[in-house]
Amino acid sequence: SGSRFGSGFPAHTPRSVGPNFFAMAFEWTENIVLMSDSYKVSHFKQYPEGTEYVYSYFESRGCDNKGWDSVCFFGLQYFLKRYMLGEVVTMAKIEEAAELYAAHFGDKDMFYREGWEHIAKNCGGKLPVEIKCVPEGMVIPNKTVLFTMVNTDPKAYWLTNFLETLLVQVWYPMTVCTNSRFQKLSIHEYMKKTGNTKWAPPNGVGFKLHDFGFRGVSSVESAALGGTAHLVNFLGTDTVAAMLCAKKYYGAGTASGYSIPASEHSTITSWGVEGECDAMENMLTQYPTGLVACVSDSFDLFRACKDY
């Protein structure tokens, strides 16, 4: 086909494969030694001779939107627990990285094998860094330090900024959480202006912005992390991955978000044009108590609202 990557299947792969073939063929093993930008692999040679400690910080530099003068910090704990805790550096992972980097750079000496082997052998495979941060969920003014990181082993001075690539991904949940908070403030303002007086859940703001983001993001992990960030501010979600993330990485309860029975166009249109009203009646019959949500624009929104 002209692809420089090929099909991804071994040349001897039979046309008919067993049920476990794909699980085995495409298994993904996380390797912290490979979780950085390529250019950072070369940085161990670039610091001044005698460098022992590198202390870095992470901040929001600001925003052009008027009034957006702060961020709601969230997401660091996930990345620490998910990728950085425990024995994450092993000799097997070092060998994997050495092979890849040698081919990638065309130079086997570009990779700092000695530094990574020091961590594997003398640090128990644990990353010798210390990270301090503001409490997650706290609203922090722009241009304020959100977390800092420094190596605790002088032989690992190069490690601090090697980990930047992974930890900068905190921007995603933090951005979702910040956007979500500003939307919450806006909703609250206009609810107050239009006469709302009942603020305790299920009234008030908590259920006024529901998360259906699972289908619109780049991956299951994005859905989990972005959805959890949304739950910092709201109680309504249909992103199941977010509840699993909140429970596993933040100690939340079994369900940190809530939902209700809801129809979709396929369940309504399956009744046909003339059966749309029957489909809506069926919703009330099947779920006689509590709230339900029913799409009304499958055929004619105005007819559905006026006649049904």
C-alpha positions as CSV (number, residue, x, y, z in Angstrom):
1,S,0.0,0.0,0.0
2,G,3.1,2.3,0.2
3,S,2.8,2.7,4.0
4,R,6.2,3.1,5.7
5,F,4.8,1.4,8.8
6,G,3.2,-1.7,7.3
7,S,0.2,-3.6,8.7
8,G,1.7,-4.2,12.1
9,F,1.2,-8.0,11.7
10,P,4.2,-10.4,11.5
11,A,4.7,-11.8,7.9
12,H,3.8,-15.3,9.1
13,T,0.5,-14.2,10.7
14,P,-2.2,-16.6,9.6
15,R,-5.4,-15.3,8.1
16,S,-7.4,-16.8,11.0
17,V,-6.1,-16.1,14.5
18,G,-7.2,-17.1,17.9
19,P,-9.3,-14.9,20.3
20,N,-6.2,-13.8,22.3
21,F,-4.0,-12.8,19.4
22,F,-4.8,-9.1,19.4
23,A,-4.4,-8.9,23.2
24,M,-0.9,-10.4,23.0
25,A,0.2,-8.7,19.8
26,F,-0.7,-5.2,20.9
27,E,0.1,-5.3,24.6
28,W,1.4,-1.9,25.9
29,T,3.9,-1.8,28.7
30,E,4.6,1.6,30.3
31,N,8.2,2.6,30.5
32,I,9.1,5.8,32.4
33,V,12.5,5.7,30.7
34,L,10.7,6.4,27.4
35,M,8.2,8.9,28.7
36,S,9.9,12.1,27.6
37,D,10.7,14.2,24.6
38,S,13.6,12.8,22.6
39,Y,15.8,15.9,23.0
40,K,15.8,15.5,26.8
41,V,17.7,12.2,26.5
42,S,20.7,14.2,25.5
43,H,20.5,16.7,28.4
44,F,22.7,14.9,30.9
45,K,25.7,16.1,29.0
46,Q,24.6,19.7,28.8
47,Y,24.5,20.8,32.4
48,P,27.6,22.5,33.8
49,E,30.2,20.2,35.2
50,G,29.6,19.5,38.9
51,T,25.8,20.1,38.8
52,E,24.1,18.0,41.5
53,Y,20.6,19.4,41.9
54,V,18.1,20.9,39.5
55,Y,15.0,22.6,41.0
56,S,12.1,23.3,38.7
57,Y,8.7,24.8,39.1
58,F,5.3,24.7,37.3
59,E,3.0,27.7,37.0
60,S,0.2,29.2,34.9
61,R,1.7,32.1,33.0
62,G,-1.7,33.8,32.5
63,C,-4.7,34.1,30.3
64,D,-6.0,36.6,27.8
65,N,-9.6,36.1,28.7
66,K,-10.8,39.0,30.9
67,G,-11.5,37.9,34.4
68,W,-9.7,34.6,34.0
69,D,-7.1,35.5,36.5
70,S,-6.8,32.2,38.3
71,V,-6.6,28.4,37.8
72,C,-8.2,25.5,39.7
73,F,-5.2,23.2,40.2
74,F,-6.0,19.5,39.7
75,G,-4.6,16.3,38.2
76,L,-1.1,16.0,39.6
77,Q,-2.0,13.2,42.0
78,Y,-3.2,11.0,39.1
79,F,0.1,11.2,37.2
80,L,2.2,10.6,40.3
81,K,0.2,7.5,41.3
82,R,-0.3,6.3,37.8
83,Y,3.2,6.6,36.4
84,M,5.8,7.5,39.0
85,L,5.3,5.7,42.3
86,G,7.2,2.5,43.3
87,E,9.8,0.6,41.4
88,V,9.2,2.1,37.9
89,V,12.8,1.7,36.6
90,T,14.0,-1.8,35.9
91,M,16.9,-3.2,33.9
92,A,14.4,-4.6,31.4
93,K,13.0,-1.2,30.8
94,I,16.5,0.3,30.5
95,E,17.4,-2.3,27.8
96,E,14.2,-1.5,25.9
97,A,15.0,2.2,26.0
98,A,18.7,1.7,25.0
99,E,17.7,-0.2,21.9
100,L,15.1,2.3,20.8
101,Y,17.2,5.4,21.5
102,A,20.2,3.9,19.7
103,A,18.1,3.4,16.5
104,H,16.3,6.7,17.0
105,F,19.5,8.8,17.3
106,G,21.8,6.6,15.3
107,D,24.2,6.8,18.3
108,K,24.1,4.3,21.2
109,D,26.0,6.7,23.5
110,M,23.2,9.3,23.4
111,F,21.2,7.5,26.0
112,Y,22.4,7.8,29.6
113,R,22.4,4.2,30.5
114,E,24.7,4.7,33.5
115,G,22.3,7.2,35.1
116,W,19.3,5.0,34.7
117,E,21.2,1.9,36.0
118,H,22.2,3.9,39.1
119,I,18.4,4.5,39.8
120,A,17.6,0.8,39.1
121,K,20.4,-0.6,41.3
122,N,21.0,2.0,44.0
123,C,17.6,3.6,44.4
124,G,15.5,0.5,44.2
125,G,14.1,1.5,40.9
126,K,12.3,4.4,42.5
127,L,12.6,7.9,41.1
128,P,14.8,10.1,43.4
129,V,12.7,13.2,43.2
130,E,10.8,15.4,45.7
131,I,7.6,17.1,44.5
132,K,5.7,19.7,46.5
133,C,2.4,21.2,45.4
134,V,-0.6,23.3,46.4
135,P,-3.7,21.3,47.4
136,E,-5.6,20.0,44.5
137,G,-8.9,21.7,43.9
138,M,-7.5,25.0,45.3
139,V,-8.0,28.2,43.2
140,I,-4.6,29.8,42.6
141,P,-3.9,33.2,41.0
142,N,-2.1,33.1,37.7
143,K,1.7,33.4,37.7
144,T,1.9,31.5,41.0
145,V,3.9,28.3,41.6
146,L,1.7,25.3,41.5
147,F,4.2,22.6,42.1
148,T,8.0,22.2,42.4
149,M,10.3,19.3,41.7
150,V,13.9,18.6,42.7
151,N,16.1,15.5,42.5
152,T,17.1,14.1,45.8
153,D,20.2,12.1,44.5
154,P,23.0,14.3,43.2
155,K,23.7,11.7,40.5
156,A,20.2,12.2,39.2
157,Y,20.4,16.0,38.5
158,W,19.3,15.2,34.9
159,L,16.1,13.5,36.0
160,T,14.2,16.6,37.2
161,N,13.5,18.1,33.8
162,F,13.4,14.7,32.0
163,L,10.1,14.2,33.9
164,E,8.8,17.5,32.7
165,T,7.2,16.1,29.6
166,L,5.0,13.7,31.5
167,L,4.1,16.2,34.3
168,V,3.2,19.0,31.9
169,Q,0.2,16.9,31.0
170,V,-1.3,18.2,34.2
171,W,-2.3,21.1,32.0
172,Y,-5.2,19.1,30.6
173,P,-7.1,18.2,33.8
174,M,-6.3,21.6,35.2
175,T,-7.6,23.4,32.2
176,V,-10.8,21.3,32.2
177,C,-11.2,21.9,35.9
178,T,-10.6,25.7,35.5
179,N,-13.0,26.0,32.6
180,S,-15.6,24.0,34.5
181,R,-15.3,26.2,37.5
182,F,-15.8,29.4,35.5
183,Q,-18.9,27.9,33.8
184,K,-20.2,27.0,37.3
185,L,-19.7,30.6,38.4
186,S,-21.5,31.9,35.3
187,I,-24.4,29.4,35.8
188,H,-24.7,30.4,39.4
189,E,-24.8,34.1,38.6
190,Y,-27.6,33.8,36.1
191,M,-29.6,31.4,38.3
192,K,-29.4,34.0,41.0
193,K,-30.5,36.8,38.6
194,T,-33.5,34.8,37.4
195,G,-34.8,34.1,40.8
196,N,-33.5,30.7,42.0
197,T,-33.9,30.4,45.7
198,K,-33.3,26.6,46.2
199,W,-29.6,25.9,46.2
200,A,-29.2,22.5,47.9
201,P,-28.8,19.5,45.6
202,P,-30.5,18.3,43.5
203,N,-31.4,22.0,43.0
204,G,-28.7,24.7,42.6
205,V,-25.7,24.5,40.4
206,G,-24.5,21.0,41.0
207,F,-26.4,19.3,38.2
208,K,-26.6,22.1,35.7
209,L,-23.7,21.1,33.5
210,H,-23.7,17.4,32.7
211,D,-20.6,15.7,31.3
212,F,-21.0,13.7,28.1
213,G,-17.4,14.1,27.1
214,F,-16.4,10.5,26.9
215,R,-17.1,10.3,23.2
216,G,-15.5,13.6,22.3
217,V,-12.0,13.1,23.6
218,S,-8.8,11.5,22.3
219,S,-8.7,8.4,24.6
220,V,-10.2,6.6,27.5
221,E,-7.5,8.1,29.7
222,S,-8.5,11.6,28.6
223,A,-12.1,10.8,29.4
224,A,-11.2,9.5,32.8
225,L,-8.9,12.5,33.7
226,G,-11.0,15.2,32.1
227,G,-14.2,13.7,33.5
228,T,-12.7,13.6,37.0
229,A,-11.7,17.3,36.7
230,H,-15.3,18.1,35.8
231,L,-16.5,16.3,39.0
232,V,-14.5,18.8,41.1
233,N,-17.2,21.3,40.3
234,F,-20.3,19.4,39.3
235,L,-22.2,16.3,40.3
236,G,-23.7,15.1,37.0
237,T,-21.8,12.8,34.6
238,D,-22.2,10.1,32.1
239,T,-18.5,9.5,31.8
240,V,-18.1,6.2,33.7
241,A,-14.3,6.3,33.3
242,A,-14.2,9.4,35.4
243,M,-15.9,7.7,38.4
244,L,-13.4,4.9,38.2
245,C,-10.5,7.3,38.1
246,A,-11.9,9.3,41.0
247,K,-12.2,6.2,43.1
248,K,-8.9,4.6,42.3
249,Y,-6.6,7.7,42.3
250,Y,-8.5,10.1,44.6
251,G,-10.2,7.9,47.1
252,A,-13.7,8.9,46.1
253,G,-16.8,6.8,46.8
254,T,-18.2,4.2,44.5
255,A,-20.1,6.9,42.6
256,S,-18.7,10.4,42.6
257,G,-21.1,11.5,39.9
258,Y,-24.7,10.7,39.1
259,S,-27.0,10.2,36.1
260,I,-30.6,9.3,35.2
261,P,-32.3,7.1,32.5
262,A,-32.2,8.9,29.2
263,S,-33.3,8.1,25.7
264,E,-31.3,8.6,22.5
265,H,-32.5,9.0,18.9
266,S,-32.1,5.3,18.1
267,T,-34.5,4.2,21.0
268,I,-37.1,6.8,19.9
269,T,-36.9,6.4,16.1
270,S,-37.1,2.7,16.4
271,W,-40.8,3.2,17.1
272,G,-41.3,5.0,13.8
273,V,-42.7,8.5,13.1
274,E,-46.2,7.6,14.3
275,G,-44.9,5.8,17.3
276,E,-42.9,8.7,18.8
277,C,-45.5,9.6,21.4
278,D,-45.7,5.9,22.4
279,A,-42.0,5.9,22.8
280,M,-42.1,8.8,25.2
281,E,-45.0,7.2,27.1
282,N,-42.9,4.0,27.3
283,M,-40.1,6.0,29.0
284,L,-42.5,7.1,31.7
285,T,-43.9,3.5,32.1
286,Q,-40.5,1.9,32.3
287,Y,-39.2,4.5,34.8
288,P,-42.2,5.6,36.9
289,T,-40.3,7.4,39.6
290,G,-37.5,9.9,39.6
291,L,-36.2,11.9,36.6
292,V,-35.9,10.8,33.0
293,A,-34.5,12.6,30.0
294,C,-36.1,12.2,26.6
295,V,-35.0,13.5,23.2
296,S,-37.7,15.4,21.4
297,D,-36.2,16.3,18.1
298,S,-36.0,12.9,16.4
299,F,-38.6,14.0,13.8
300,D,-40.2,17.4,14.6
301,L,-39.2,19.2,17.8
302,F,-42.1,21.7,17.7
303,R,-44.7,19.0,17.1
304,A,-43.3,16.9,20.0
305,C,-43.4,19.9,22.4
306,K,-46.8,21.2,21.2
307,D,-48.9,18.0,20.6
308,Y,-47.4,15.3,22.9
